[in-house]
Amino acid sequence: MTTATIALAELAEKGADVDALRQMVQFMAQRQMELDVEGRCGAG
């Protein structure tokens, strides 16, 4: 597993708020997709 995956798994095991984790992952995934599209389209 990657370091990021391990860190998320450890947070989940420690009883971190699952909704907060879900929102963080959703935000990061959305932002990554936006950056990918901008890069492919050459848009800023």
mmCIF file as Biopython writes it, N, C-alpha, C and O atoms, coordinates in Angstrom:
data_model
#
loop_
_atom_site.group_PDB
_atom_site.id
_atom_site.type_symbol
_atom_site.label_atom_id
_atom_site.label_alt_id
_atom_site.label_comp_id
_atom_site.label_asym_id
_atom_site.label_entity_id
_atom_site.label_seq_id
_atom_site.pdbx_PDB_ins_code
_atom_site.Cartn_x
_atom_site.Cartn_y
_atom_site.Cartn_z
_atom_site.occupancy
_atom_site.B_iso_or_equiv
_atom_site.auth_seq_id
_atom_site.auth_asym_id
_atom_site.pdbx_PDB_model_num
ATOM 1   N N  . MET A ? 1  ? 0.840   -1.186 0.000   1.0 0.0 1  A 1 
ATOM 2   C CA . MET A ? 1  ? 0.000   0.000  0.000   1.0 0.0 1  A 1 
ATOM 3   C C  . MET A ? 1  ? 0.879   1.242  0.000   1.0 0.0 1  A 1 
ATOM 4   O O  . MET A ? 1  ? 2.016   1.229  0.472   1.0 0.0 1  A 1 
ATOM 5   N N  . THR A ? 2  ? 0.324   2.297  -0.537  1.0 0.0 2  A 1 
ATOM 6   C CA . THR A ? 2  ? 1.061   3.561  -0.548  1.0 0.0 2  A 1 
ATOM 7   C C  . THR A ? 2  ? 0.978   4.222  0.814   1.0 0.0 2  A 1 
ATOM 8   O O  . THR A ? 2  ? 0.153   3.858  1.652   1.0 0.0 2  A 1 
ATOM 9   N N  . THR A ? 3  ? 1.836   5.187  1.018   1.0 0.0 3  A 1 
ATOM 10  C CA . THR A ? 3  ? 1.853   5.911  2.287   1.0 0.0 3  A 1 
ATOM 11  C C  . THR A ? 3  ? 0.524   6.613  2.540   1.0 0.0 3  A 1 
ATOM 12  O O  . THR A ? 3  ? 0.020   6.616  3.663   1.0 0.0 3  A 1 
ATOM 13  N N  . ALA A ? 4  ? -0.041  7.209  1.486   1.0 0.0 4  A 1 
ATOM 14  C CA . ALA A ? 4  ? -1.325  7.909  1.643   1.0 0.0 4  A 1 
ATOM 15  C C  . ALA A ? 4  ? -2.426  6.932  2.027   1.0 0.0 4  A 1 
ATOM 16  O O  . ALA A ? 4  ? -3.265  7.239  2.874   1.0 0.0 4  A 1 
ATOM 17  N N  . THR A ? 5  ? -2.427  5.760  1.409   1.0 0.0 5  A 1 
ATOM 18  C CA . THR A ? 5  ? -3.438  4.753  1.710   1.0 0.0 5  A 1 
ATOM 19  C C  . THR A ? 5  ? -3.298  4.272  3.147   1.0 0.0 5  A 1 
ATOM 20  O O  . THR A ? 5  ? -4.292  4.089  3.850   1.0 0.0 5  A 1 
ATOM 21  N N  . ILE A ? 6  ? -2.077  4.072  3.570   1.0 0.0 6  A 1 
ATOM 22  C CA . ILE A ? 6  ? -1.818  3.630  4.939   1.0 0.0 6  A 1 
ATOM 23  C C  . ILE A ? 6  ? -2.284  4.696  5.926   1.0 0.0 6  A 1 
ATOM 24  O O  . ILE A ? 6  ? -2.902  4.373  6.940   1.0 0.0 6  A 1 
ATOM 25  N N  . ALA A ? 7  ? -1.990  5.967  5.635   1.0 0.0 7  A 1 
ATOM 26  C CA . ALA A ? 7  ? -2.390  7.057  6.525   1.0 0.0 7  A 1 
ATOM 27  C C  . ALA A ? 7  ? -3.909  7.124  6.640   1.0 0.0 7  A 1 
ATOM 28  O O  . ALA A ? 7  ? -4.431  7.306  7.739   1.0 0.0 7  A 1 
ATOM 29  N N  . LEU A ? 8  ? -4.628  6.980  5.527   1.0 0.0 8  A 1 
ATOM 30  C CA . LEU A ? 8  ? -6.090  7.004  5.577   1.0 0.0 8  A 1 
ATOM 31  C C  . LEU A ? 8  ? -6.624  5.815  6.357   1.0 0.0 8  A 1 
ATOM 32  O O  . LEU A ? 8  ? -7.573  5.951  7.129   1.0 0.0 8  A 1 
ATOM 33  N N  . ALA A ? 9  ? -6.024  4.658  6.162   1.0 0.0 9  A 1 
ATOM 34  C CA . ALA A ? 9  ? -6.463  3.465  6.891   1.0 0.0 9  A 1 
ATOM 35  C C  . ALA A ? 9  ? -6.244  3.645  8.392   1.0 0.0 9  A 1 
ATOM 36  O O  . ALA A ? 9  ? -7.097  3.257  9.191   1.0 0.0 9  A 1 
ATOM 37  N N  . GLU A ? 10 ? -5.116  4.226  8.780   1.0 0.0 10 A 1 
ATOM 38  C CA . GLU A ? 10 ? -4.832  4.464  10.194  1.0 0.0 10 A 1 
ATOM 39  C C  . GLU A ? 10 ? -5.826  5.455  10.791  1.0 0.0 10 A 1 
ATOM 40  O O  . GLU A ? 10 ? -6.280  5.268  11.920  1.0 0.0 10 A 1 
ATOM 41  N N  . LEU A ? 11 ? -6.171  6.507  10.048  1.0 0.0 11 A 1 
ATOM 42  C CA . LEU A ? 11 ? -7.159  7.467  10.529  1.0 0.0 11 A 1 
ATOM 43  C C  . LEU A ? 11 ? -8.509  6.796  10.743  1.0 0.0 11 A 1 
ATOM 44  O O  . LEU A ? 11 ? -9.179  7.037  11.747  1.0 0.0 11 A 1 
ATOM 45  N N  . ALA A ? 12 ? -8.897  5.962  9.803   1.0 0.0 12 A 1 
ATOM 46  C CA . ALA A ? 12 ? -10.185 5.272  9.911   1.0 0.0 12 A 1 
ATOM 47  C C  . ALA A ? 12 ? -10.202 4.349  11.121  1.0 0.0 12 A 1 
ATOM 48  O O  . ALA A ? 12 ? -11.209 4.262  11.824  1.0 0.0 12 A 1 
ATOM 49  N N  . GLU A ? 13 ? -9.082  3.655  11.368  1.0 0.0 13 A 1 
ATOM 50  C CA . GLU A ? 13 ? -9.002  2.744  12.502  1.0 0.0 13 A 1 
ATOM 51  C C  . GLU A ? 13 ? -9.051  3.488  13.831  1.0 0.0 13 A 1 
ATOM 52  O O  . GLU A ? 13 ? -9.535  2.946  14.825  1.0 0.0 13 A 1 
ATOM 53  N N  . LYS A ? 14 ? -8.560  4.709  13.860  1.0 0.0 14 A 1 
ATOM 54  C CA . LYS A ? 14 ? -8.544  5.487  15.092  1.0 0.0 14 A 1 
ATOM 55  C C  . LYS A ? 14 ? -9.897  6.116  15.393  1.0 0.0 14 A 1 
ATOM 56  O O  . LYS A ? 14 ? -10.050 6.831  16.384  1.0 0.0 14 A 1 
ATOM 57  N N  . GLY A ? 15 ? -10.874 5.849  14.537  1.0 0.0 15 A 1 
ATOM 58  C CA . GLY A ? 15 ? -12.216 6.356  14.790  1.0 0.0 15 A 1 
ATOM 59  C C  . GLY A ? 15 ? -12.443 7.758  14.275  1.0 0.0 15 A 1 
ATOM 60  O O  . GLY A ? 15 ? -13.339 8.460  14.747  1.0 0.0 15 A 1 
ATOM 61  N N  . ALA A ? 16 ? -11.638 8.173  13.309  1.0 0.0 16 A 1 
ATOM 62  C CA . ALA A ? 16 ? -11.834 9.500  12.734  1.0 0.0 16 A 1 
ATOM 63  C C  . ALA A ? 16 ? -13.222 9.568  12.104  1.0 0.0 16 A 1 
ATOM 64  O O  . ALA A ? 16 ? -13.774 8.552  11.681  1.0 0.0 16 A 1 
ATOM 65  N N  . ASP A ? 17 ? -13.764 10.744 12.048  1.0 0.0 17 A 1 
ATOM 66  C CA . ASP A ? 17 ? -15.087 10.955 11.488  1.0 0.0 17 A 1 
ATOM 67  C C  . ASP A ? 17 ? -15.098 10.504 10.026  1.0 0.0 17 A 1 
ATOM 68  O O  . ASP A ? 17 ? -14.432 11.100 9.180   1.0 0.0 17 A 1 
ATOM 69  N N  . VAL A ? 18 ? -15.853 9.456  9.739   1.0 0.0 18 A 1 
ATOM 70  C CA . VAL A ? 18 ? -15.887 8.879  8.399   1.0 0.0 18 A 1 
ATOM 71  C C  . VAL A ? 18 ? -16.407 9.896  7.385   1.0 0.0 18 A 1 
ATOM 72  O O  . VAL A ? 18 ? -15.913 9.945  6.259   1.0 0.0 18 A 1 
ATOM 73  N N  . ASP A ? 19 ? -17.381 10.697 7.760   1.0 0.0 19 A 1 
ATOM 74  C CA . ASP A ? 19 ? -17.907 11.700 6.833   1.0 0.0 19 A 1 
ATOM 75  C C  . ASP A ? 19 ? -16.850 12.735 6.473   1.0 0.0 19 A 1 
ATOM 76  O O  . ASP A ? 19 ? -16.777 13.166 5.322   1.0 0.0 19 A 1 
ATOM 77  N N  . ALA A ? 20 ? -16.038 13.136 7.430   1.0 0.0 20 A 1 
ATOM 78  C CA . ALA A ? 20 ? -14.980 14.106 7.161   1.0 0.0 20 A 1 
ATOM 79  C C  . ALA A ? 20 ? -13.944 13.502 6.216   1.0 0.0 20 A 1 
ATOM 80  O O  . ALA A ? 20 ? -13.480 14.172 5.293   1.0 0.0 20 A 1 
ATOM 81  N N  . LEU A ? 21 ? -13.581 12.239 6.442   1.0 0.0 21 A 1 
ATOM 82  C CA . LEU A ? 21 ? -12.644 11.567 5.551   1.0 0.0 21 A 1 
ATOM 83  C C  . LEU A ? 21 ? -13.220 11.465 4.148   1.0 0.0 21 A 1 
ATOM 84  O O  . LEU A ? 21 ? -12.522 11.699 3.161   1.0 0.0 21 A 1 
ATOM 85  N N  . ARG A ? 22 ? -14.483 11.117 4.069   1.0 0.0 22 A 1 
ATOM 86  C CA . ARG A ? 22 ? -15.140 10.986 2.769   1.0 0.0 22 A 1 
ATOM 87  C C  . ARG A ? 22 ? -15.131 12.314 2.022   1.0 0.0 22 A 1 
ATOM 88  O O  . ARG A ? 22 ? -14.869 12.353 0.820   1.0 0.0 22 A 1 
ATOM 89  N N  . GLN A ? 23 ? -15.415 13.393 2.728   1.0 0.0 23 A 1 
ATOM 90  C CA . GLN A ? 23 ? -15.425 14.715 2.103   1.0 0.0 23 A 1 
ATOM 91  C C  . GLN A ? 23 ? -14.033 15.127 1.646   1.0 0.0 23 A 1 
ATOM 92  O O  . GLN A ? 23 ? -13.889 15.730 0.583   1.0 0.0 23 A 1 
ATOM 93  N N  . MET A ? 24 ? -13.008 14.813 2.432   1.0 0.0 24 A 1 
ATOM 94  C CA . MET A ? 24 ? -11.637 15.151 2.047   1.0 0.0 24 A 1 
ATOM 95  C C  . MET A ? 24 ? -11.232 14.395 0.788   1.0 0.0 24 A 1 
ATOM 96  O O  . MET A ? 24 ? -10.652 14.970 -0.133  1.0 0.0 24 A 1 
ATOM 97  N N  . VAL A ? 25 ? -11.543 13.100 0.757   1.0 0.0 25 A 1 
ATOM 98  C CA . VAL A ? 25 ? -11.194 12.296 -0.408  1.0 0.0 25 A 1 
ATOM 99  C C  . VAL A ? 25 ? -11.954 12.781 -1.636  1.0 0.0 25 A 1 
ATOM 100 O O  . VAL A ? 25 ? -11.395 12.854 -2.731  1.0 0.0 25 A 1 
ATOM 101 N N  . GLN A ? 26 ? -13.229 13.113 -1.452  1.0 0.0 26 A 1 
ATOM 102 C CA . GLN A ? 26 ? -14.035 13.617 -2.569  1.0 0.0 26 A 1 
ATOM 103 C C  . GLN A ? 26 ? -13.448 14.922 -3.096  1.0 0.0 26 A 1 
ATOM 104 O O  . GLN A ? 26 ? -13.345 15.106 -4.309  1.0 0.0 26 A 1 
ATOM 105 N N  . PHE A ? 27 ? -13.065 15.826 -2.202  1.0 0.0 27 A 1 
ATOM 106 C CA . PHE A ? 27 ? -12.470 17.097 -2.613  1.0 0.0 27 A 1 
ATOM 107 C C  . PHE A ? 27 ? -11.170 16.870 -3.385  1.0 0.0 27 A 1 
ATOM 108 O O  . PHE A ? 27 ? -10.952 17.466 -4.440  1.0 0.0 27 A 1 
ATOM 109 N N  . MET A ? 28 ? -10.314 16.005 -2.851  1.0 0.0 28 A 1 
ATOM 110 C CA . MET A ? 28 ? -9.030  15.756 -3.507  1.0 0.0 28 A 1 
ATOM 111 C C  . MET A ? 28 ? -9.229  15.119 -4.878  1.0 0.0 28 A 1 
ATOM 112 O O  . MET A ? 28 ? -8.546  15.486 -5.835  1.0 0.0 28 A 1 
ATOM 113 N N  . ALA A ? 29 ? -10.148 14.181 -4.983  1.0 0.0 29 A 1 
ATOM 114 C CA . ALA A ? 29 ? -10.396 13.532 -6.269  1.0 0.0 29 A 1 
ATOM 115 C C  . ALA A ? 29 ? -10.957 14.530 -7.286  1.0 0.0 29 A 1 
ATOM 116 O O  . ALA A ? 29 ? -10.548 14.539 -8.447  1.0 0.0 29 A 1 
ATOM 117 N N  . GLN A ? 30 ? -11.888 15.363 -6.842  1.0 0.0 30 A 1 
ATOM 118 C CA . GLN A ? 30 ? -12.477 16.361 -7.732  1.0 0.0 30 A 1 
ATOM 119 C C  . GLN A ? 30 ? -11.415 17.336 -8.227  1.0 0.0 30 A 1 
ATOM 120 O O  . GLN A ? 30 ? -11.355 17.651 -9.415  1.0 0.0 30 A 1 
ATOM 121 N N  . ARG A ? 31 ? -10.588 17.806 -7.316  1.0 0.0 31 A 1 
ATOM 122 C CA . ARG A ? 31 ? -9.541  18.771 -7.690  1.0 0.0 31 A 1 
ATOM 123 C C  . ARG A ? 31 ? -8.534  18.129 -8.646  1.0 0.0 31 A 1 
ATOM 124 O O  . ARG A ? 31 ? -8.085  18.767 -9.598  1.0 0.0 31 A 1 
ATOM 125 N N  . GLN A ? 32 ? -8.185  16.881 -8.392  1.0 0.0 32 A 1 
ATOM 126 C CA . GLN A ? 32 ? -7.245  16.183 -9.268  1.0 0.0 32 A 1 
ATOM 127 C C  . GLN A ? 32 ? -7.832  16.039 -10.672 1.0 0.0 32 A 1 
ATOM 128 O O  . GLN A ? 32 ? -7.122  16.220 -11.661 1.0 0.0 32 A 1 
ATOM 129 N N  . MET A ? 33 ? -9.110  15.718 -10.765 1.0 0.0 33 A 1 
ATOM 130 C CA . MET A ? 33 ? -9.756  15.608 -12.078 1.0 0.0 33 A 1 
ATOM 131 C C  . MET A ? 33 ? -9.790  16.955 -12.790 1.0 0.0 33 A 1 
ATOM 132 O O  . MET A ? 33 ? -9.567  17.025 -13.998 1.0 0.0 33 A 1 
ATOM 133 N N  . GLU A ? 34 ? -10.070 18.028 -12.044 1.0 0.0 34 A 1 
ATOM 134 C CA . GLU A ? 34 ? -10.076 19.365 -12.643 1.0 0.0 34 A 1 
ATOM 135 C C  . GLU A ? 34 ? -8.699  19.730 -13.188 1.0 0.0 34 A 1 
ATOM 136 O O  . GLU A ? 34 ? -8.590  20.262 -14.293 1.0 0.0 34 A 1 
ATOM 137 N N  . LEU A ? 35 ? -7.658  19.450 -12.425 1.0 0.0 35 A 1 
ATOM 138 C CA . LEU A ? 35 ? -6.298  19.748 -12.877 1.0 0.0 35 A 1 
ATOM 139 C C  . LEU A ? 35 ? -5.930  18.921 -14.106 1.0 0.0 35 A 1 
ATOM 140 O O  . LEU A ? 35 ? -5.253  19.416 -15.007 1.0 0.0 35 A 1 
ATOM 141 N N  . ASP A ? 36 ? -6.368  17.671 -14.146 1.0 0.0 36 A 1 
ATOM 142 C CA . ASP A ? 36 ? -6.097  16.814 -15.281 1.0 0.0 36 A 1 
ATOM 143 C C  . ASP A ? 36 ? -6.776  17.353 -16.541 1.0 0.0 36 A 1 
ATOM 144 O O  . ASP A ? 36 ? -6.161  17.408 -17.606 1.0 0.0 36 A 1 
ATOM 145 N N  . VAL A ? 37 ? -8.036  17.746 -16.417 1.0 0.0 37 A 1 
ATOM 146 C CA . VAL A ? 37 ? -8.777  18.290 -17.563 1.0 0.0 37 A 1 
ATOM 147 C C  . VAL A ? 37 ? -8.142  19.596 -18.039 1.0 0.0 37 A 1 
ATOM 148 O O  . VAL A ? 37 ? -7.989  19.810 -19.242 1.0 0.0 37 A 1 
ATOM 149 N N  . GLU A ? 38 ? -7.774  20.467 -17.103 1.0 0.0 38 A 1 
ATOM 150 C CA . GLU A ? 38 ? -7.124  21.728 -17.473 1.0 0.0 38 A 1 
ATOM 151 C C  . GLU A ? 38 ? -5.825  21.459 -18.227 1.0 0.0 38 A 1 
ATOM 152 O O  . GLU A ? 38 ? -5.521  22.135 -19.210 1.0 0.0 38 A 1 
ATOM 153 N N  . GLY A ? 39 ? -5.071  20.481 -17.770 1.0 0.0 39 A 1 
ATOM 154 C CA . GLY A ? 39 ? -3.803  20.151 -18.412 1.0 0.0 39 A 1 
ATOM 155 C C  . GLY A ? 39 ? -4.007  19.581 -19.814 1.0 0.0 39 A 1 
ATOM 156 O O  . GLY A ? 39 ? -3.250  19.895 -20.733 1.0 0.0 39 A 1 
ATOM 157 N N  . ARG A ? 40 ? -5.005  18.764 -19.972 1.0 0.0 40 A 1 
ATOM 158 C CA . ARG A ? 40 ? -5.266  18.158 -21.278 1.0 0.0 40 A 1 
ATOM 159 C C  . ARG A ? 40 ? -5.837  19.167 -22.272 1.0 0.0 40 A 1 
ATOM 160 O O  . ARG A ? 40 ? -5.559  19.088 -23.469 1.0 0.0 40 A 1 
ATOM 161 N N  . CYS A ? 41 ? -6.621  20.101 -21.787 1.0 0.0 41 A 1 
ATOM 162 C CA . CYS A ? 41 ? -7.258  21.100 -22.655 1.0 0.0 41 A 1 
ATOM 163 C C  . CYS A ? 41 ? -6.388  22.333 -22.867 1.0 0.0 41 A 1 
ATOM 164 O O  . CYS A ? 41 ? -6.637  23.131 -23.771 1.0 0.0 41 A 1 
ATOM 165 N N  . GLY A ? 42 ? -5.377  22.479 -22.035 1.0 0.0 42 A 1 
ATOM 166 C CA . GLY A ? 42 ? -4.541  23.662 -22.098 1.0 0.0 42 A 1 
ATOM 167 C C  . GLY A ? 42 ? -5.245  24.889 -21.530 1.0 0.0 42 A 1 
ATOM 168 O O  . GLY A ? 42 ? -4.839  26.021 -21.796 1.0 0.0 42 A 1 
ATOM 169 N N  . ALA A ? 43 ? -6.301  24.666 -20.749 1.0 0.0 43 A 1 
ATOM 170 C CA . ALA A ? 43 ? -7.061  25.754 -20.153 1.0 0.0 43 A 1 
ATOM 171 C C  . ALA A ? 43 ? -6.467  26.115 -18.792 1.0 0.0 43 A 1 
ATOM 172 O O  . ALA A ? 43 ? -5.844  25.289 -18.125 1.0 0.0 43 A 1 
ATOM 173 N N  . GLY A ? 44 ? -6.676  27.349 -18.409 1.0 0.0 44 A 1 
ATOM 174 C CA . GLY A ? 44 ? -6.158  27.789 -17.108 1.0 0.0 44 A 1 
ATOM 175 C C  . GLY A ? 44 ? -7.222  27.954 -16.086 1.0 0.0 44 A 1 
ATOM 176 O O  . GLY A ? 44 ? -6.931  28.319 -14.947 1.0 0.0 44 A 1 
#
